[in-house]
Structure formats: C-alpha cells, structure tokens
Amino acid sequence: MKITSTRRLFLAGTGVVGSAAALAACGQQSAEEQASKAAEENSSAAEEAAALPSTAWERLDYDQVPDGGSLKLAVSQLPNNWNYNHADGLLADLSDIRGPLGAGAEITYSESGEKTLNPDYIAKAELTSEDPQTVTFSYNPKGVWDDGSPIVVEDLISQWKANSGENEDYQIGSTVGWDQITSITQTDDEYTGEIVFSEPFIDWITVVHPDVPKKVSESAKAWNESYVSTPTPSKGPFTVDSVDTTGGVVNIKRNDKWWGRAPKLETITFSVVDQTTQPQSFANGEIDLLDIANGDVLSQAKTRSDAEIQSTNGLTWTHLTMNVKGADGKLEDVKVREAIARAIDRDAIGRAVVGPLEAPIQLVDNFVYMPGQDGYEDSFGGLKYDAEAAGKLLDEAGWALDGDKRKKDGKTFDLSIIIPADTKSNSDRARQVQTNLNAVGLNVELQTVPSDAYFDDYINPKTFDMVTFSWVGSQFPESSSVNLVYPLDSQQNYTNFADDRLGDLDKQIKAAFDLDERHKVANEISKVIAESFVLIPFYATPNIVGVKKGVVNTGASQFENTDWTQVGIKA
C-alpha cells in the first residue's frame, strides 16, 4: 500500500493486459460482438470485485511472530533521487524501499480504510479553528531520525518552505497542502507546534509530520543534489545499511535508534530485478514477494510450491496520457482527442485480462475515486468503444480518410506511443491502442525506449505524443487529483493542457470539510478533466501478489498499510 498525499508513478507491473494470443483471438469476432461480450463480462466483473477482500495477507499477532529472518524484495530500478519529495523521487520503487524506513507510517490505515494517528510519531493533532484553519500538534518526544537527531517542529518548518513552491530553485514533486500554509510555529517546546492555513485544506493531517530533517530541505542545493545517490535520513524501525548502485542492491537493517517496539525481521534486501525476469526470480526463490501483472506472470508464480497467490481490490489505475503539444499539434483539437478515446476498445483490454489474472477487472470512469470507493460516479456518461463515432469526429476535425489513412492538407495523421523496454503490460496496452487507432485511419507507431529513461527523458520533459502508464491512487484522493491536469506547470501534469475551471474547483475541494460536499465537488473536478479527453482511464488494477509461504502481515492490500515491526516469517 502506497501511503501518500499525492499520486505516484508506477511502472512496476501495475498495468495489466492479457497476452498477445488473447488479443489476437479477439479478431475472430466482429468488433461489435467483441465490445458487447466485453461489456457484459466487465459488468459481471464489477460485481465479482465486491467479493474480493480489502486485505489478503496472513495475519499473525506481534507476540506470535518469530524474531529474526530476512525478507527479499525486488524493485525495477533504484531512484534517480532518494528525496521522495523531489520531482525525480516520484517513483513507486522508492516508495516501496522507504516503507520499512518509516515513510507514511505516521498515519495508520485499517482494513476498511479508517485513518488513525500513529502515536510512535504524533502524540496529538487536532483542528482547533476553521477560520483561519488552524491545527495544533505535538510529536512523540522519543522520535529521532536514524542519525540520532530529534524529530522537531523546525524540520517541518523547513520542509514546508521547500515544498511550498515559493522558491523555484527547489525541484518539487507536489505542492499539495504545503502551498496553503500561512505559517508553522513552534509553541510550548521543540515538539509542539501550530499550523495556520491561508485557505481550508481537508487533508491537513498529511502535512503535520516531516518526511525529512532540516538538513535535507534547508537549501535548494541539498534538496536537489545531496541525495541523488545517498538515501535521506529516515525515521522508521529499519534504516539503510548499504547501497550498491552497481549491483543494484539496497540492504536494510534494524534501526538501533528506533524508539518503538522492535521489528521482527532482522534485515530486508531490495534488489533491482528487471520486470521480465522478476517472475522467474520469484519462482526460483530469489525474492519473496511478486507483483503479478498478467497471466503469464501468474502462471510462473504458481510454479513455486512454497508460495501462495493473494488478491484484493486495488487503487491503481492505468490510462493513456496525450500531450497536446505532441504530434505536431494534432492533439490540440479536443475533437481529435475525443475521437481517440472513443476509438479505443477499453472493454477488450479489460476482458483480455480477466481470465489470465483470475481476478475481476473494473473499467474506470472517474479521475478522483476508484470503483468501489465512496463518492465514485461515471464522469464520462458512458465512454463506449465506437469506431464509427470516432470516425465522424475525425471528419469534423478535418481529418478525412484517403484510402486507409487520415489526411489533412495533404499530411497524414502520424503519432507515436512511447513504451519502456521489457515492460510487457505497458507494451500490450500500447499495441491494443495502436490496433484500434490504426483501424480508424490514424498512423500510430510504437517507440521502445530504455525503461530507466522512460520518465526522465520522455515523460518528465514531455517529449512524447502519447504514453500509457499507471497512477497509484491515494487515501486522500480529493486534494491531489486536480494536479493531473492543473496547473499547467504541475509536476504531475504531463499533458501540456490546463483548464482554468479547475483552479476554482481546487479551492472548493480543499475547503469541503463536509463529506457530501466533498464528493460533489470531486465529481465536478472529474467531469471537467473528462471533458478535455487528455487522459483516458482504462481500468483499476487489482492487487495480485505472489507471497512466499510463511511471510506474515504483508502482501496484497487495498487500504491497510504494512506495520513493518510486525512483518516476519513464521516457522
């Protein structure tokens, strides 16, 4: 479970599409038959999804978990910056590594998604005024960073100044919440403080405890450069023992400065393993957990006799992002973007995965909430596969068929989809999109790039026409969803598009303390995003995890976060 107030990019296996054989088999039926059958099966899948548990891992009370042991985990790459709040830190791999180090642990999520404060970090935090919004808080005075320095209010003040966006020298991943703070002051002592907001912010609890000590955030140079290859100080039951950048190995050990109950595991090892070889590594017993992204991976995981498959509903969703400045400006026309959306057979993509993954897949039609989450509504009013409607929209946009290709002013409609190498789920999605768009006369090419360059060289600098990847959802979805397409310079907006209506709606959602009002505004936000057709959601991905038998208190979960002091290996 990714505990974060902002959505995070996820490459490692969250996109799920069936095998090429499954996609090819669809061609034996007409497009209309495929769409009808897919829609029926996905409707049934939506009902089946409700039967999946929210947490599927094996539970064992802390006192019953044996002391000792090592957990072997895999990541697809090491981060380009270990500062999780830096723009280059927006990677789920880094989030996974930081979990045992205490990242996000100040808030505990139950199986049902209920949020409570973790007293190891926060002794008290409460809203004491709504006008202006004021929060008073106190930290557990026993809390220290892994270098031994105390976790104090000055750390939070320094991080706020870095994350607020006021100083453009700081390269930040998100300003959500931080840019709405007027002041943070120390009150009774170095562990107590007060936050005053310039405008209401419903998810205020996400900015009460610092992620990094002052030395990380006190200068832009330290923030941007000092932790490119060195982990930031941490605050959890484990600490980084060593990083082998050449071999791609991060060794984590018990933190002797940890003030809470002792963790059961002795060590955790994160090894960089290419996505294509992770299933075999799991089957060979080289890693203990495996994210399962497609039927082929599931089949390989099942070959391991001392493992089990865990499945839950998920918060991760796959999609297509369009860059309106890409394809020589062809995507600036909303009719063209809508045509692309209607030309893509999302049902076929979803249907292809239902069988191979042995888990229900639900199409997504909302940019704030996932299916099953409180507040979810269809923002598109029924986005169906309709190649004929797509063709008419392209005609209206001036792109007429000339043979089997669309042309305008003598030029063909050419565009490309960037895909990361050795990422089957991503390439399968892209190929399905390519097939659908070629069928309506668009000339779509796939461009494969090194996986470690996918974000750094293409997505982040927005040097692409279209891409498909996954967003990891949040326990606090309302405050961060606007940043997907607003403002234009948002570090999470890769579309080169912004709708000014979202500015006012963003203010409204952050002031919506009433739950019903929050849902209403959130769905207005989602509808505005949907109208732009710059993002086309595909499906919510269930969490399917292969887990070595004996590993307890971690694995597949929708809401509940892992308590790393309680993770262990039973006899």
MARKOLRO-101812 format. One record per residue (C-alpha): residue in three letters; x, y, z. Coordinates in steps of 0.2 Angstrom, whole numbers, plus 5000, padded with zeros to 4 digits. Layout:
BEGIN
ALAXYZ
...
! end
This chain:
BEGIN
MET500050005000
LYS500750174995
ILE500450295009
THR500550475001
SER499550634999
THR500050634981
ARG499850514967
ARG501450424962
LEU502050354946
PHE502150164945
LEU503050064931
ALA503249904940
GLY501949794934
THR500349884938
GLY499749894920
VAL498849734916
VAL498449674899
GLY498249494893
SER499449404882
ALA499649444863
ALA498749274860
ALA497249334869
LEU497149494860
ALA497349414843
ALA495949294847
CYS494849444848
GLY495049464830
GLN493949304826
GLN492449404831
SER491749564824
ALA492149724834
GLU490349744839
GLU490249564846
GLN491949594855
ALA491349754863
SER489649684868
LYS490449524876
ALA491749634884
ALA490449754891
GLU489449604898
GLU490949524906
ASN491649684914
SER489849714921
SER489949544929
ALA491749584935
ALA491249734944
GLU490049634954
GLU491449504957
ALA492649634963
ALA491549674978
ALA491949494984
LEU493749524984
PRO494449565002
SER495249735006
THR496749645014
ALA497349465009
TRP498949445019
GLU499149315033
ARG498949395050
LEU499849355065
ASP499949445082
TYR501549535085
ASP501949415100
GLN501749265089
VAL502949325075
PRO504649245077
ASP506149355079
GLY507449365065
GLY507449325047
SER507749415031
LEU506449475018
LYS507049485000
LEU506149604989
ALA506349674971
VAL506249844963
SER506349884944
GLN507650024947
LEU508550124960
PRO507950314961
ASN508750454952
ASN508550554968
TRP508250474985
ASN507250634991
TYR505450574989
ASN504850754988
HIS505950794974
ALA505250794956
ASP506450644952
GLY505850554968
LEU504050514961
LEU504350334959
ALA503450184967
ASP505050094969
LEU505750224980
SER504050224990
ASP504250034992
ILE506050054999
ARG505550195011
GLY504150095018
PRO505150005031
LEU506150165034
GLY504550245041
ALA503850345026
GLY502050375029
ALA501950275045
GLU501350425055
ILE499550385049
THR498950205051
TYR497550135039
SER496449995044
GLU495749865033
SER494249965030
GLY495250125026
GLU494950205043
LYS496350335047
THR497150355064
LEU498750435070
ASN500250335075
PRO500750385092
ASP502550325089
TYR502650485078
ILE501250605083
ALA500650625101
LYS499150745096
ALA498550835081
GLU496850925081
LEU495951055071
THR495651205083
SER494951335071
GLU494151335054
ASP494351525051
PRO495851535048
GLN496051345048
THR497251315062
VAL498051145068
THR498951115084
PHE500050965086
SER501350885096
TYR502650755092
ASN503250605102
PRO504750675110
LYS505650505109
GLY505650515090
VAL507350535081
TRP508050525064
ASP509150375061
ASP510650495063
GLY510150525081
SER509450705079
PRO507750735086
ILE506250755075
VAL505650935079
VAL504551065073
GLU506051155064
ASP506151005052
LEU504351035047
ILE504551225045
SER506051195034
GLN505151065023
TRP503651175022
LYS504751315015
ALA505451195002
ASN503851114997
SER502851274996
GLY503351314978
GLU503851494984
ASN505651464980
GLU505851404962
ASP507651334965
TYR506851184974
GLN506351054962
ILE504750984970
GLY503550834966
SER502050914973
THR501551074982
VAL499851004988
GLY499451065006
TRP501151145008
ASP500651294997
GLN499151335008
ILE500051355024
THR500251535030
SER501451495045
ILE502151355056
THR502751405073
GLN503451315087
THR502451335103
ASP502751255120
ASP504351175115
GLU505351095100
TYR504050955099
THR502451065099
GLY501851175086
GLU500451265076
ILE500051275058
VAL498951415051
PHE498251395033
SER497951535021
GLU496451435015
PRO495551275020
PHE496451115017
ILE495450955021
ASP496950835021
TRP497950935034
ILE498550785043
THR499650745028
VAL500750905032
VAL500950885051
HIS502450775052
PRO504050805042
ASP504750675029
VAL506550735031
PRO507650835043
LYS508051015041
LYS509750975034
VAL508950905018
SER507751045015
GLU508651205022
SER509451235005
ALA508951204987
LYS510751134983
ALA510451004997
TRP508650964992
ASN509150944973
GLU510850874973
SER511450794990
TYR510350644989
VAL510450594971
SER511450434976
THR511350444995
PRO509750395005
THR508950535015
PRO508950515034
SER507450405039
LYS506350385054
GLY505750205055
PRO506150035063
PHE507350005049
THR508750105041
VAL509850085025
ASP511449985029
SER512149995012
VAL511850044994
ASP512649954979
THR512250064964
THR513249954953
GLY512549794958
GLY510849874961
VAL510649814979
VAL509949904994
ASN510249825011
ILE509149875026
LYS509449835044
ARG508649865061
ASN508750045066
ASP509650055083
LYS508950225085
TRP507150165084
TRP506150215099
GLY504550105096
ARG504349915098
ALA505749815090
PRO505449755072
LYS505349565070
LEU506449555054
GLU508249575055
THR508649635038
ILE507749675021
THR508549675004
PHE507949764989
SER508749704973
VAL508549784956
VAL507749644945
ASP507149684928
GLN505249664926
THR505449524913
THR506449424925
GLN505549454941
PRO504349314939
GLN505749184936
SER506749264951
PHE505149234962
ALA504949054955
ASN506749024959
GLY506549084977
GLU507749234975
ILE506349354980
ASP504949334992
LEU503549444985
LEU503049474967
ASP501849594960
ILE500849504947
ALA500349604931
ASN499749474919
GLY499349294916
ASP501049244911
VAL501749304927
LEU500349224937
SER500749054928
GLN502549074933
ALA502149124951
LYS501148964953
THR502648854948
ARG503348894965
SER502748764978
ASP503148864993
ALA502149014988
GLU500349074988
ILE499349204977
GLN498449344986
SER497149454978
THR496249614983
ASN495449764975
GLY496649904971
LEU496850094970
THR498050094955
TRP497350134938
THR498050134920
HIS497750264907
LEU498350344891
THR499050524893
MET499050634877
ASN500250784876
VAL499350924867
LYS500950994860
GLY501450824853
ALA501150754836
ASP501550924828
GLY500051004837
LYS498750874830
LEU498150834848
GLU497751014852
ASP496050984845
VAL494850914858
LYS493850834844
VAL495350734839
ARG495650684857
GLU493850634860
ALA493950534844
ILE495550434850
ALA494550404867
ARG493050334858
ALA494150234846
ILE495050134860
ASP494149974865
ARG494449984884
ASP493249834886
ALA494349724875
ILE495849774885
GLY494949734902
ARG494249574895
ALA495849514890
VAL496549514907
VAL495049444917
GLY495449264913
PRO497349264913
LEU497449354930
GLU495949254938
ALA495349424946
PRO493949544941
ILE494549704932
GLN493449864933
LEU493550004920
VAL493750174927
ASP492750324923
ASN493250444937
PHE494950544940
VAL494650564959
TYR493850404965
MET494150224960
PRO492650104958
GLY492050044975
GLN492750204984
ASP491450314992
GLY490950454980
TYR491350364964
GLU490250424949
ASP490450404930
SER491250564924
PHE491050524905
GLY489250474905
GLY489650314896
LEU491350314887
LYS491050164875
TYR492050094861
ASP491350174845
ALA492450174830
GLU491050254819
ALA490850394831
ALA492750414832
GLY492750424813
LYS491450564812
LEU492350664825
LEU493950654815
ASP492950704799
GLU492350854809
ALA494150904814
GLY494650904795
TRP495550734795
ALA494750644781
LEU495050464775
ASP496150444760
GLY496250264757
ASP496550184774
LYS497450344781
ARG496850504788
LYS497450664780
LYS497350854782
ASP498150974770
GLY499050834762
LYS499850774778
THR499450604786
PHE499050594804
ASP500550524812
LEU500950504830
SER501850384842
ILE501750304858
ILE503250294869
ILE503450124879
PRO504850074891
ALA505849924886
ASP505549754895
THR503849804902
LYS502549684894
SER501049764902
ASN501449934895
SER501849874878
ASP500249764877
ARG499249914881
ALA500050014868
ARG499849884855
GLN498049874858
VAL497850064857
GLN498950064841
THR497749924833
ASN496250024837
LEU496850194831
ASN497650124815
ALA495850054812
VAL495150224811
GLY496550294799
LEU497750364811
ASN499550304808
VAL500250254826
GLU502050194828
LEU502750124844
GLN504450184850
THR505350074863
VAL506550164875
PRO507650104889
SER506550084905
ASP507650194915
ALA507450334903
TYR505550324901
PHE505150464913
ASP506750554914
ASP507050584895
TYR505250574889
ILE503850594901
ASN504550724913
PRO505150844899
LYS503550804889
THR504450744873
PHE503150624868
ASP501450614859
MET500550484869
VAL501150364884
THR500250244895
PHE500750204912
SER499850194929
TRP499450304944
VAL499550244961
GLY497950304970
SER497950394987
GLN497050385003
PHE496750575001
PRO496250574983
GLU495250744983
SER496650854986
SER497850794973
SER496850744958
VAL496750924951
ASN498650914949
LEU498550784935
VAL498050924923
TYR498151094933
PRO499051204934
LEU500051194918
ASP501751184927
SER501151054939
GLN502450924941
GLN501150784938
ASN500350874923
TYR501150794908
THR499850844896
ASN500351024892
PHE498551064895
ALA497651154909
ASP495851204912
ASP495651364922
ARG494051304929
LEU495051184939
GLY495851324949
ASP494251374957
LEU493651194960
ASP495351154968
LYS495051294981
GLN493251224984
ILE493851044986
LYS495151094999
ALA493851185009
ALA492551045008
PHE492550985026
ASP490850915024
LEU490950745016
ASP489450755004
GLU490050924998
ARG491750854995
HIS491050714985
LYS490050834974
VAL491550954971
ALA492650804967
ASN491550744954
GLU491450914946
ILE493350904945
SER493250734937
LYS492050794924
VAL493050944919
ILE494550834917
ALA493550704907
GLU492850844895
SER494650884890
PHE495050704884
VAL496850724888
LEU496850574900
ILE495950414895
PRO495750304910
PHE495750114907
TYR495550004922
ALA495849994940
THR497149854944
PRO496849734957
ASN498249694969
ILE498849524965
VAL500449474974
GLY501349314975
VAL502049284993
LYS503249155000
LYS502349045012
GLY502749095030
VAL502849285026
VAL501549365038
ASN500749535040
THR501249605022
GLY500649565005
ALA499149614995
SER498149755002
GLN496949894996
PHE496950015010
GLU497949945025
ASN499749995027
THR501049875032
ASP501649885050
TRP503549845047
THR503849805065
GLN502649655064
VAL503149585047
GLY504049425049
ILE504249245044
LYS503349115054
ALA504148935056
! end
